[in-house]
Amino acid sequence: MNTVVQVVQQRKALVALVGGALLGLVLGLAIGWWWWPVEWTNSTPGNLRLDFQSDYLIWVAEQYDVNTNQEWARSRLGVEYWKEGQLAETLEALAATLDGEQASRVRKLAQDLGAGPSATPATPEAGDDVVVRLGSLAMVCGVAILVVALVAGLVFILNRWRASQAVSEAPRRGVGLRPSEEVRWGVEGPPVAQFVTTYVLGDDHYDPSFSIELENGEFMGECGVGVSETIGVGAPNQVTAFEVWLFDKNDIRTVTKVLMSDYAFHDEALVAKLAPKGEPVLAEVGKDVVLETKTLRVRARIVEAEYGMGNVPRDSFFSRMTLDLATWVMPGQWGTQPTAGADVPTMPRTV
């Protein structure tokens, strides 16, 4: 179930488009078949099923034999709605299948109607059925177009909202990343590498890592951040603690410290659970967390930390976390480490 929810969250636009198309299809079928179905009324004898048509023509012939009212017969047969010559052919074919008085009556009806003035089809009236069908089709198409337009509008608004969010978040990621005091790094000198990473609620696969290399390209190790513990149920995951780690190729161990929410840091059970992973640290904006190995040193500065709101204790999970990871080679270990006299800071990589 969680996998399905994650897929939906990652492909919201596609899900909205497919869902809108399915909704439009269902609405179209409902409108066309249940709410406003096509109803056939005032059909002419020429449109009847063959057996019903034969019975009706025989009945008209019998009544005409009694009243001999040609106008009545023409009205009952809807002569003007038949194609030219079609009615006469139909009556002759019907008479051929009958015998006795029935055949005589049908032939007499055909002869009398054929002797009268030829009927000119009334074009507007003959097209009534076509108009009904076109009207129904136009209504269904109109509703379908309306639904598609609505879905397209929602997708457009969603994309615009995401774009505006991305634009508004861009400056926020830079806030505090390059404070003026970092222009001079003190006795340590500028770092060999500096990285910036931001977690946002909903990124359930958050696990960035960064390679630490010297100027000559020599690989020294890696550092990174990952999700250490979550609380609550459902999606997205509610992260209550992060792991900041440092791997040194020249050391036998990986150093880890756990950045905990205010709730987790003061929960003895959670502290005891996470302590084996690394030293627990309360996540506070501006705090520096230092990790050291045999040849490397990482300073993880908490640039931004925001808590989320939900059906969990207050200040128990993060909605946003930004870390600035600056790395140095330990003094006396490698000659390529920049000196303290350097004034130009290393530009951080942002993730």
N, C-alpha and C positions, 0 to 999 in steps of 0.2 A: 504493500500500500504506500509506504514512504517513497519507494522508487517511482510510482506513478505520480505522486504529488510533486516530486522533484522535477520530473520530465515536464509536467504541466507548467511549473513555475519558470523553467528555463526556456520554454517555447510558448509563452503567453500569446504572442501575436498569431502564431500558426494555429494554436488551439482556438483562439477567438474567431479566426477566419473559417476554420472547418466547422466549428460549432454554429456560426452564423449561417453557413451554407446549408447545414442539416436543418436548422430551424426554419430557414426559408423554404426548403423542400417540404417539410412537414406542414407548414402553414399553407403552402400552395395546394397540397393534396387535400387538406382539410377544407379549404375554401372551395375547391373545384368539385369535391365529392360529397361534402356534408352541409356546409353552410349555405352556399349558393350554387347548387348543382344545375346543370343545363336541363331545362324542362321543355319538352316538345309539345306544343299546342297548335290547334287549328291545322292539322296535317291534311293534305289533299288526298283523294282516292288514289292518285298516281303514286303516292309514297307508301301505301299499305302493303302488308305482306301479301303474296300472291293468292293464297287461299281466302284471306279476308277480303281482298280486292274482288275476287270472283263472286263471293257471296253478296257483296255490296252492289256490284253491277247488276246481278240477277234481280236483286230487290228493286233497284231503280227501274229496271225494264218492266217488272211486273206492275209497279205503281204507274208507270207511264202508259202502259197498255190500258189502264183504267181511266186515268184523267186526261190523257193525250195533251198535257200541258208541256209544250216544248221548253218554255222558259224555266219551268220548275225542274225539268230534267237537266237542263244545262247548268242550273245553279247547284243541284245535288251532285253532279259529276265534276263541278269545278272545271268546266271545259277550258277556260282561259289559262289554267295552270298546267295543262298537258302540252307536250311538244307537238308541233304540227304533224298531224297524221297519226300520232301515237294512240289517241283514244280510239280512232276507227280500227286500227290494227288490233288493239287489245280486245275490242268488242267482237271482231270477226274471229279472232283466235278463240275467244270464250265460246262463241256460238258453235264452233267446230267441235267442241268437247261436249256439247249438249245435244239433246234430241227433243222432238215433239214441240210442244207449245213454248217451252223455255227458249229453245233455239230460235224459234220464230220471233218471240218478243225481243230478244237481244238484237237480231238482225234488223228488225223494224226500227229499234231505237238507234242503231248505227246509221241506217239509211236516212232517218228523219234529221238526225243531228248533222249528217254530212250534207244534206240538202240545204241547210241553213247557211247563213253567212259565215265565212271562215273566221275563227276566233283569233284575235291578235293577242298574244300573251302580254299581260300587264307587267312590264319590267320591274317597277318598284315593288309590286306585291309579290312577284315571283322570287324576289331576293330577300324576302322576310326571314326565311330560315337561315340564309347566309349571314344576314345582319345579326340574328340572335347568336349564332356561333361565333362570329367575329367579336361581338360585344362581350361574350363570356371569356373568350380567349384574351381579349385586351384587358379585362379586369384581373384575370389571374396573372398575366404578364406584368401588369402595373404593380400588383402586390409584391411579386417576386423582385422587381426592380427596386421597389421601396426597401425591401429587406436587405438586398445586396448593398444598396446605398448606405443603409444604416450601419451594416457591419463594416463597410469600407471606412465610414466616418469614424467608427469606434477605433479601428486599427490605426487610422491616421492620427487621431487624438492621442492614442497610446504611444505611438512612435514619437510624436512631438513632445509628449511629456517626458519620455525617456531621454530624448535629446536635451531638453532643458535641464533635466536632473544632472546629466553628465556635464553640461556646461557649468552649472552652479556648483558641482562638486569639485571641479578642477581647481578653483582657487583655494577651496577648503583644504585640499591635500597639501597645498604649499604653505599653509599657515603654520608658522613656528618651525618649519623644516630648516630654515637657514637663518637663525638668529644672528644678530650682529656679532655677538661674542664668539661665534665659532670661526670668525675670520682668522683669529689667532688661537691656535690650538694649544698653546703653552709648551711645556717641556716635551710632550708626546709628539708634537708635530702633527701635520695633517694625516688623516688615515690613509691607508693604502687602498681602501675601498669604502664606499658608503652607499647604503641601500635604504629605500623607503617603501614600506608596505602598508596597505590599508585593508582591514577586514570590514565588510558591511553585512549586516544581518541578511540571511538568505544564501550566502555563499557557503554552502555546506561542504564544499570540497576545498576549502581554504587551507593551503599547505605550501606556501612559497619557500624556496631555498635559493641561496646565492653562493656562487663560487668565489673564493678568495684567492686572488692571484697577484703575484708581484709584477713590477713593470716589465720584466723580461718574459712574462707569460708563465712563470713557474707556478704550478698549483700548490697552494698551501693548506687548503681546507675548505670547509663550507659552514655557513650559518643559515638559520631560518627560523620560521615561526609556524606553529601548528595548533590545532584545536586539542586541548588536553582533557576537557570535561564539559559535558552539557547537562542541562537540567530540563525538567518538564517532558512533555510528550508532544507528538505531532511535528509538523513541518511549518516553517523552517526550524533547524536546530537552534537551540538557545544556548549559546556558549557562555559558560560561567568561568572558564579558566583557559589560558593559552600557555603553550610551551615555547620558550625561546632557547634555542640550542646552538652549540658551537662544536664543530668537528675539526680536529687538528690531525693532519696526516702523520705528524711526528709524535703524537701522543696516543696512548692506548685507550683513552676514554673520551666520551662525548659529554660535555658539560651542559646541563640543562637547568633552567630556572622557570618556575611556574608563576605566571602573572594571574592573580585571582581577583574576582569581583569582591566588592565589599562584603556581600552576603557570604560568599564561599570562604573568604579569609577569616571570618568570625564564626564559621561553622566547624566545630572540632572534628566532626566525622569526615567532612570533605578535606580538611587539612591533613588528617591522618591518612586518608585514601590517596591524596596526591603527593604527599611528602616523599615516597620512594622514587618519584619521577624526577624530583629536583627541589631546590629550596623554594618554599612558598614566598611570594612577594605580593603585597597589596598594590593593585594597579591604580596609580594616581598620575594625573597629568603633570608633566615636568620631571617625573622621577627617572633617574638613571639606574639601569640594571647592568651590572658588569659581569661578564663571563671571561674566565682566563683558563688557558691551557698551557702546555709547555712552551709554545712559541707564538701563540696568538692571544689577542685580547679584543673583546667586542663590548662596545658600550651601546646598550639598547635604551634609547630614550623614548618615553611614552609621550608622544606629541598630542594625541587626541584620544579620549576615552569617553564614550557615551553609553548610557544604560537604556535598555528597552523597557517597554511596559507590556504586561500580560498577566495571565492567571498564575503568576509565580510570585515569590517574595520580592519586595522592593530591592532595587540595585543588585539583582542576582544574575543578570545576563547582559551581555554587551550588544548594542545595536551598531556600534562602530568603534574601531580601534586602529590607530595609526602609530606605527613604530619607525624610528629612525635608527638604523643599525650602522654604526661606524666601527671599522676593524683596523687594528694595528698589529704589526709584528713586534714581539717582545724585544726590548732593547738588548743589544749585544748578540742577537741571534742571526740577523741577516743584514748584510750591508746595503741592501737596496731599499731599506725603510727610509722614507723621507725624513729630513731633519727638522728640528724644532724651529729653525729660522725661516722656513717656508711660509709665505704670507697668503698664498692662493689656496683656498679650500678645495677639496675634492667634490665634484658635483655628484649628488646622490642619484642612484638609479631608483625609479619609482615603479612599484608594482601595485 
